[in-house]
Amino acid sequence: MFYRNYIDLSFSDYLNRHIKGIILLKDTLKKIHVNYELSEAFSNYACRFLIDVDFHDINSLSEADRQVANECFHNMWNSTGSKFVSFSYKPQRMDWVDFDEINSFITHYTFAKELIGGAISGILPPTCSIEITSLEGDALFLYTDRFLKSLRSSRKEKDMETKYLELNDRSFDFDCIYHNILKETADKYSELALEETVTDKELKKINGCHIEDLRRFVLQANIPFNIEKYSDIIDLIKIDMTELKKVLQSSGVTNSHLQVNPSTIIKYINQKEKQNQDKLSLVESISNESNVRIGNYILVQRDRWGKECNDLGIVKRIGLHYNNQLEVHYVILKNDLGESKLPLKETLVENISYSIDPSKVEDEKENLKKKHHLIDLLKHEGKQNVFFKVIKAKRE
């Protein structure tokens, strides 16, 4: 049996529009041909899938039927072309045969053959016949199928499971069984703001656990965790670091079958907590020295990538950049000093020239009508940033 794990979108579009035409125009059709071609055009070797139709009398078609025929059978502007769908198994400048692409063509062709020769043939009138060319006698398909079958039979299922475990650090059975359990449990914690987290992959890397065992332990101990929102698979979980440490310190791992090393994990968490605390201290120090704090008004001279700008904004978030510079996320103020609905912009502390406390802005609110009023206030009453770097203009 031929095997392939996906349906080509061009193929499905081509097949769908032809079937639509066959159903709508079945009483006017004389014969339906399902065929293939092996192409060698311009050193590009390909298998082509084709559907063609014969009408009893094409000249007798109504205007509406002609429009359907053109749309479904002869539309030159269709993305899949008007005549065939091509599966290139040896494109130009490629020195080897892509057996998977040939196998994909076999699967798609077989699917179309079974569909048209089965369900579609059952709705056709006796005046319309179907002719389907078989792939069975073609050497390209015979030897491809034999080769791929021999590969599959030579790979033991256990070997494939072992490979899966090596690639993912989890067994295939575990992922299948625990996927919904992890997803549903993570949904319960979705409203929690987990400020400090550690991933199961981090803990596996330091030999603190087996990923499967850690996930079981987290579930059993009701420790909050998050999963990636935009991924269909659960490749890692982000565990609440504080709660994990608390549980490990208080009760440890009660299930002796779980390979989780509490002392190793606690030591790593302590190190990570210290690193996080050091980062917070550095952020606070830079923030105090530069006067760039959450809620402050700032004048930004350059964006994150060094491009000149003249943004007036309010600091919404601050953090530490990879090079230990303060990273600032701010909302842009409009000309009437209202906050923009655009996404937050980012810059580094060295790109901010002035900042001012919101209390001073509030005191002068009656005199601040436009952006230039606030910029003047920043320059005269605000604090000049000691980390601001003045970049000299290049000479022409």
N, C-alpha and C positions, 0 to 999 in steps of 0.2 A: 504493500500500500504506500502510495506517495505521501510524503509529509512536508508541511511547511507551516510556519507559525505566524504568518501574517497575510493580510490581503492587500495587494497593491491598489492604491487609491485611483490611479489612472485606469487600471483594469475595471474596478467597480463602477467608475463613471461611464466608461465605454460600454460595459455590459448593461448597466441600468438604462441608458438611453436607447440602446437597441431593443431591449425587452419592452420598454415603454412603447416604442414604435410598432413592434410586433403585435402587442395586445390591442393597440388602438386601430391598427390597420389590418388585422388578421383576415377579414373577409375579402380583402383586395390582394392578398399575397398568394403566390403560386408555389414558391419554394424558399426555404431558409437554408443557407449554407453556413456551417461552422467549420472553419478550416485553419490551417497554420502554414507559415512559410519560414524557411531558414534563409536568412539574409546574410550576405557577405559584402555589403556596400561599403566602399571606402575603408576596407580592412576592419570594419566594425561587424563582428559576428553576433547575430541576434536571432531570437525566436520571435516570430510575429503571430499574434492572435487576431483572427479576422472573423467578422460576421457579415454576410452579404444576403440580400433578398432579391427575389424575382417577383414582379407583379404580373397579374393576369393581363392587365391593359393599363399601363402607366398613364396613357393619354386620357383615360376616362376618369381619373381621380378628380374629385372636387377641389376647389381652391383650399378649403380647410385641410383636406387630406394631404394635399401637396405640401402645405406648410408643416404638417406633422412629419411627413417623410423627409423633408429637408432638414428639420430640426434634429430628428432622431437618427437618420441614416447618412446624410450628406452634408452635415454642418461643417464647413471648412474652418470656422472660427472656434470650434470646440477645442478645449485644451488637450484632449486626447487624440486629436487628428480625425480625419474623416474616414480612414480606411482600416487602421489596425492599432494595436498596442504592442510596443516592442520591449522585449526583455533582453538586454545586451549581456551576453555571457563572456565576451572577449572584446572589450572596446579597443579603439585605437591606442597604440603605444602600451598595451598591457600584454605581457609575455606569458600569461598563464590563463587557464580556463577557470571561470567562476562556476563550479559545479552547483553551488547553492542557488545561483540564478537560474540555471537550467531546471533544477528541481522545483524552484518556485513557479516557473512556467508550466511544468507538468501539473502541479497542483491547481493552478488557476484554470488551466485548460480543462482538466478533469472536472472541476467544479462547474464550469460553464456547460460542459457536455452533459452532466447529470441533470442540471437545472433545465436546460432547453429540451433535452431528450426526454425528460420526465414531466415535471409540472407544466411547462409551457406547451408541450405537445398535447397535453390533455385538454387544453382550451381551444385548440386550433380546429377549424372546420375541416371536413374531409377533402376539400379542394386544395389544401395547403400541406405540402410534405416537408420533411426535414432531412437534410443530408449532413452527417457529421463525419469528418475525416478522423480516423483513429491514429493515435501516436504509437501504437504497439509495434509497428514494423520498422520504425525509424531507428537507425543505429545510434544516433546521438542520444536519444532518450533511453534506449535499452541499456547502453553501457553506463550512462550516468546513474540510472536507478540501481543497477547491479553494484556499482562502485560504492554508492552511498549506503546501500543496504549492508555491504560487507564491512563498512566502517562502523555502522551502528551495532552490528553483531559482535564486532571485536572489542567494543567498549562495554565492560561490565557495568551494571547499574551501580554496584557498590563503589566502583572507581569514580563514577560521576558524582555520587553523593559526597565522597571524600574531597573531590575537587571543589564542590560547593562549599563545604566546611572550611577549606583552606582559603577561599576567596572572601568569605563573609564572616568567619569566626562564629558561625551559627550553623546548626544543621538545617536541612531543608524541612524536615518534619516540624522542628521547633517554630520556624517562621510561619508555616502554614497554620499550626495549632494556636499560636499566641498572637497572631496578627490582630485579630478582632478584639481579643482581650486587652492588649496594650492600647489599641486605638480608643476603645470605649472608656478605659480607665483614664487615659490622658485627657479625654474630653471633660471628665469630671473636674480636672485640675486646671482647665483652660482659663478660668477667670482669675486664678492666682497669679500674682506677679512674682515669679521666681527670680530673685535678684542675683543670687550666686548659685551657679550650677556647675556640675561636672558630668562629662559624658561617659557612657559605658565603655567607649573605645579608649578613652584616656586611661581608665582604670585597668582595662585589659592590657594596655601597653606597658604598664608598670608591674605586671604580673600580680595584680591585686585580686583578680577574679577571672572566671570564664564568663563571657557575655551572657550566655543562656542562664547561668546560675544567678548572676547579678540581677537580671531582669525578673527572675522568679522571686528573688529575695525582696526586691523593691515592691513587687505586687503584694507579696505576703505581709510585708511590714507597713503597707499603706503609706509609702513615701512618695510625696508628690514628684511628678516628672512631666516633661513636655516632649513632644515629637515634632519633627519638621512638618510645617503646615502644607507645603507645596510639593510634597513627594508622595507617590502612591505606596511606596514601600517604607518600612521602618528600618532605616539603616543605622540610626543611633538614637538614643534617648538622652535627654538632658535632665539630670537628677538634681533635686534640691539638695545642695551640698550641706547646708546646716542641719537639715532633718536627717540626712543619711548618717552624718557624723554622730548625731545625738542617739540614733537607734543603735548604731554599732557600739558606742560607748556604754550604753545602758544595758542592753540585752545580748549584744553580739549576734551571731548567726546560730539559731536554735536547730536548724535542720542540718545534720551532719553530712548529708549527701550533697549539699551545695558547696561548691569550691569557691568560697569567698574568703579572702584574707583580711580580717578587720584591721589588724595592726598596720599592714601595708597601706590600706586605703586611708586610715585615719592620719597616718604620717603624711601622705600625699595631700590630703585635704588641708592639714595644718600649713604645709608649705604654700599651697595655693591661696589660702586665706591671708597669709603673710604677704604674698605677692600682691594680692588685691588691696590689702591695707596700705602697702607701700605706694601703690598707684594712686589710691585715694588721697593719701597724704601729699603726693606730688601734685595732683590736680588741684588740691586745696591751696597749696603753696603758690603755684603759678597763678591761680585764679585771684588770690588775695593781692599778689604783687602787681598783676596787670589790671586789676579791678574788672575783670571780665567774669561776671557771675550770672547765674540764671536769673532772668528778670531784668537785667540791666539793658539799657539802650546802648547800641554800638554803631560806630561808623567804620564800615568795611571798605578797604581800598583795593583789595585783591581777593579773588575767589580761591578755592582750595588749590587750583592748578596754577595759580600765579597770574591769572588774567586780570587786568585792571578793571575795577568797577567802582561805584560810589554808592554802595548800598547802605541804607539806614535800616537797622533791624533791632529786634528784641531777642536776647539769648534765651533759647528754650531747653537746650541740653548741652552739657560739656562732657568731655571724656579725654582719654589719653591716646594720642596718635602713636603709631608704632615706633617713631623716633623720639618718644617722650615729650612731644610738643602737645600743647593743649588743642584739642579739636573742638570747634564751636559750631553748633547747629542753631540757626537763627531763622526767624520769620521776617520777611521783608515788609517794611511799612510803605503804604501807598502815599501819594502826594498829600492826602488829607489826614495822614498819620494813622489811618486805620490799618489793621493787620491784613496782609494779602492772604488769599485763599490758596496760593501756590504752595507746593511742597516746601519743606524746610530746606534752606541752603546750608552748605558746609564751607568752613574755612579754617585756617590755622590762626593761632593767637598772634603770630608775627604779621598777619595781614590786617589787623585791626588797629586803627590809629587812636581812636578816642572811645571812652565809655563813660556812662553817667548812671547814677542810682535812680531808680524810678521815683523815689520820693522827691527828688529835685525837679523832675519833669512834672510831677503832680503839682508842685508849688507854682510852677510857671504855666500851668495849663491854659489859663486865659489868654496868654500871649502867644501861644503856639498854634498856628493855624495851618501852616504848610511845612513841608520837609525842610526847607532852607532855614526856617525859624529854629527847628530842633537841632539842625547841624550847627548853627551859630551858638546855641546853648551848649552843645557838646564841646565845642572848641574853647569856649570861654569859662564854663562852669564845670565841665567834665574833667576826667583825668586822662592825661596822655599815657598811652600804653608804653611801658619801658621796653617791651619786647618787639615793638613795631619796627620793621626794617624798611628803611627808605631805599628804594631802588632807583638809581640814577638813570635818566633817559639816555638811550643810545644816541650818539652823534650821527647825523646824516653823512 
